[in-house]
Amino acid sequence: INERDNEGNTALNAAHNNHHVTVMRILLDHPDIDIEQAYNSKNLALLSMIIRDYKNSKYRNEYYDMFDVIIEKTNVNTTDRYGNNPLIYAYWEDDIGMIMHLINHPKVQMNTLLGQNLSDAFEENRRNFYGY
């Protein structure tokens, strides 16, 4: 299930590239799926690729529903070889909803993704905004 084709793509990458959302869901539910693998030569995590691609996709709602599944099965706190992480991609896409979803998710470690000083500022703003 994690084998690569001649271009370095896995079945999950191919399903994402071709917008086969149902196939992606089936693959994500497979117990042996390895979504931590680099995304072919670009070396981008699947979550970051979906954040980059989904905003203008007609499959936006389906992709959004997969975020928590992907977050639970991967280390959302890592960066790609360029130093970017899912939060940075959501910021670049100007997607406030995804930014809020990521910073409020319990697996997301803000100090890892932003550095300690920015993390403290986000936590203070979150406490002020939400009252906790």
Salt bridges, closest charged atoms under 4 A:
ASP53 OD2 - HIS16 NE2 3.29
ASP68 OD1 - HIS101 NE2 2.86
ASP68 OD1 - HIS105 NE2 3.62
GLU72 OE2 - HIS105 NE2 3.41
ASP95 OD2 - ARG60 NH2 3.80
GLU123 OE2 - ARG126 NH2 2.10
